[in-house]
Amino acid sequence: MQAHAETVSKAPGRLSRWLRALTGRFGQPSTADRALDELKETGTYLTLMHQQLGGALGESDAGAQQVIERLQSIHAVSLQQSDRIDETEANGRHLMQVMKDKVMADTQLGSILEMFVQKQEADVQANLERIKRLQGVKGLAPLVDVIATVARQTNFLAINAAIEAARAGEAGRGFAVVAAEIRQLSNRTSEVAVDIAGRINAATNGIDEELRTAVETSDRSTTTSNMRRVLSDIADMQERFAQSVAQLDLDAVIRGVRSGHQDIADRLADALGQVQSHDVVRQRVENVQRALDDLTQHLRQTSQQLNSPGAPALDGPPLSQRMQQHAQSYVMGSERLTHREVTGQQHAADAGSTPRIELF
Amino acid sequence: MKNVFLVDDSATMLMSLKGTLEISGYKVELASDGEAALGKLRGGYKPDLIITDINMPKLDGISLIREARKLLRFTPILALTTESQQLKRDEAKKNGATGWLVKPVGGADLVKVIKQVLPGA
C-alpha cells in the first residue's frame, strides 16, 4: 500500500515534467497542455451533470406530486359520487315506501269499493224482486170481474123482484122497496167494481213501468261498471308495481355501485403506492450525484498535481479506492447488481436475496 | 379509525403514502425526519402504527425504532425503505421493528401488511 502511494505521488510529477518538456521543444501548446486544459474542464462538466441531474430530480418530484394530487382529486370526485349515491338510495327507498303505502291505501280503497259495489248490486236485485212481487196485484183483476158479475146478476134479481112486487099489488109494496134498494146496491157495487178494476190496472201499469225502469237501470248501471273498472285498474297497478319492484332490486343496484366505488378506491390507493418507485429513482440518482462530486474532486486534485510538479502527493484516495468507498454507500440490491456487472466485484452485502416484505 | 404515523424525508413519499392510507380509511400523521418524529412521540402522540424510512437525516430510522420502542412497547413499527441489506434488517429487528418492507410496495400490498399487524384495522 505504501509503495502504491509513493508511485501515485511520484507519477504526476514525472508526467508533468515530461509534458512540459514536450511543450518547450515545439514552442507552442502541446497536446499534453491541451489535455491538461481538457482535464480542468472535465470538473466543470461533471458539476454541470450533477446540477442537471438535480434539476431533473426536482422536476420529477414536482411531476410525481402533481400525479398524486390528481389521483387524490379523482378520489375526492369518487367520494362525492358515493355521497350522491347514498342520497339517491335514501330518496329511492323513500319513493318505494311512498309507492308501497299508496298501493296499500289503494288496496284498502279497492276493498271498500268492492263491498260498496256488491251492496249496490244486491240492493238493485232486491228492488227488482220487490217490484216483481208487487206484480201479484194483477191477480186481483179476476176477483173484480167476479164482483161485477155478482152485481149484474143481483141487479137482474132486483128487477125481477120489483116486477113480482108490482104484480102482488098492495101486498108487494114493501117488497118493491127492498127490491129497489137491492138494485141500487147492485149498481153501486158495479160502479165500485169498475173503479177497483181501473185502480188495479193503474197500479199494475205503474209496477210494470217501475220494473222495466229498474231492469234497464240494472243493465245500464254506469256507476257500477266504472267502479269495476277502477277496481280492475288498481289490481293492474299493483301487479305492475310488484313486477317493477322485483326487476328494480334497489339493494342489488346499490351493492353494485358501492362495490365499483370500492374498486376505484383500491386501485387509486394502489396507484398512489406505486409512486414510491419515484423515491427509489431519486435515491439512486442522488447517490450518482455524490459519486460525481467525488469524481470531480478527484479530477481537480489530479489536474493540480499535473500543473505543479513540485507539489506534494495527492491528498485523496486513488480512483479505485474511491469506487470501492462509493460501493459501500449502496442501499439497493439494484445498485450493487449494476456495480458487479461493471466492475466484476462482489459486494459484501450482496450475498443472497431477501424478501421484499418480511414480518418479524 | 386507526392512526398511522408516517416518517420519511421525501415529501413525495409522504404525499403518496398519506393518499394510499387515507383512501384506505386510516388517519395519518407525518414527520419528515427521525428527530421530528421522536419529538412528536415524546410529546405524547400515540399512534396505532409507525411506518418509517431508514436512511434519513438528523436521526436515522434504526435509531428512531430503538427510541420509539422505549416509549411504545406494543405499537407495531414497520420499516419502509430502499435499503435491502440483511445487516440493516437484522439491526432493525433487534431494535424492535415489527417488519421490513423494501420500496416500492404497492398500495394494496401495503394495506394488506397493515391489516396483518393491526388486527381489526
Boltz contact constraints between the chains, C-beta under 6 A:
constraints:
  - contact:
      token1: [A, 61]
      token2: [B, 12]
      max_distance: 6.0
  - contact:
      token1: [A, 64]
      token2: [B, 12]
      max_distance: 6.0
  - contact:
      token1: [A, 65]
      token2: [B, 12]
      max_distance: 6.0
  - contact:
      token1: [A, 65]
      token2: [B, 15]
      max_distance: 6.0
  - contact:
      token1: [A, 68]
      token2: [B, 15]
      max_distance: 6.0
  - contact:
      token1: [A, 68]
      token2: [B, 16]
      max_distance: 6.0
  - contact:
      token1: [A, 68]
      token2: [B, 19]
      max_distance: 6.0
  - contact:
      token1: [A, 72]
      token2: [B, 19]
      max_distance: 6.0
  - contact:
      token1: [A, 75]
      token2: [B, 23]
      max_distance: 6.0
  - contact:
      token1: [A, 265]
      token2: [B, 23]
      max_distance: 6.0
  - contact:
      token1: [A, 268]
      token2: [B, 23]
      max_distance: 6.0
  - contact:
      token1: [A, 269]
      token2: [B, 20]
      max_distance: 6.0
  - contact:
      token1: [A, 269]
      token2: [B, 23]
      max_distance: 6.0
  - contact:
      token1: [A, 269]
      token2: [B, 24]
      max_distance: 6.0
  - contact:
      token1: [A, 269]
      token2: [B, 107]
      max_distance: 6.0
  - contact:
      token1: [A, 270]
      token2: [B, 106]
      max_distance: 6.0
  - contact:
      token1: [A, 270]
      token2: [B, 107]
      max_distance: 6.0
  - contact:
      token1: [A, 270]
      token2: [B, 108]
      max_distance: 6.0
  - contact:
      token1: [A, 272]
      token2: [B, 16]
      max_distance: 6.0
  - contact:
      token1: [A, 272]
      token2: [B, 19]
      max_distance: 6.0
  - contact:
      token1: [A, 272]
      token2: [B, 20]
      max_distance: 6.0
  - contact:
      token1: [A, 272]
      token2: [B, 107]
      max_distance: 6.0
  - contact:
      token1: [A, 273]
      token2: [B, 20]
      max_distance: 6.0
  - contact:
      token1: [A, 273]
      token2: [B, 106]
      max_distance: 6.0
  - contact:
      token1: [A, 273]
      token2: [B, 107]
      max_distance: 6.0
  - contact:
      token1: [A, 273]
      token2: [B, 110]
      max_distance: 6.0
  - contact:
      token1: [A, 275]
      token2: [B, 16]
      max_distance: 6.0
  - contact:
      token1: [A, 276]
      token2: [B, 103]
      max_distance: 6.0
  - contact:
      token1: [A, 276]
      token2: [B, 104]
      max_distance: 6.0
  - contact:
      token1: [A, 277]
      token2: [B, 104]
      max_distance: 6.0
  - contact:
      token1: [A, 278]
      token2: [B, 12]
      max_distance: 6.0
  - contact:
      token1: [A, 279]
      token2: [B, 10]
      max_distance: 6.0
  - contact:
      token1: [A, 279]
      token2: [B, 13]
      max_distance: 6.0
  - contact:
      token1: [A, 279]
      token2: [B, 103]
      max_distance: 6.0
  - contact:
      token1: [A, 280]
      token2: [B, 82]
      max_distance: 6.0
  - contact:
      token1: [A, 280]
      token2: [B, 103]
      max_distance: 6.0
  - contact:
      token1: [A, 280]
      token2: [B, 104]
      max_distance: 6.0
  - contact:
      token1: [A, 283]
      token2: [B, 82]
      max_distance: 6.0
  - contact:
      token1: [A, 331]
      token2: [B, 82]
      max_distance: 6.0
  - contact:
      token1: [A, 331]
      token2: [B, 83]
      max_distance: 6.0
  - contact:
      token1: [A, 332]
      token2: [B, 82]
      max_distance: 6.0
  - contact:
      token1: [A, 332]
      token2: [B, 84]
      max_distance: 6.0
  - contact:
      token1: [A, 333]
      token2: [B, 84]
      max_distance: 6.0
  - contact:
      token1: [A, 349]
      token2: [B, 85]
      max_distance: 6.0
  - contact:
      token1: [A, 354]
      token2: [B, 86]
      max_distance: 6.0
  - contact:
      token1: [A, 356]
      token2: [B, 102]
      max_distance: 6.0
  - contact:
      token1: [A, 357]
      token2: [B, 101]
      max_distance: 6.0
  - contact:
      token1: [A, 358]
      token2: [B, 100]
      max_distance: 6.0
  - contact:
      token1: [A, 359]
      token2: [B, 99]
      max_distance: 6.0
  - contact:
      token1: [A, 360]
      token2: [B, 93]
      max_distance: 6.0
  - contact:
      token1: [A, 360]
      token2: [B, 99]
      max_distance: 6.0
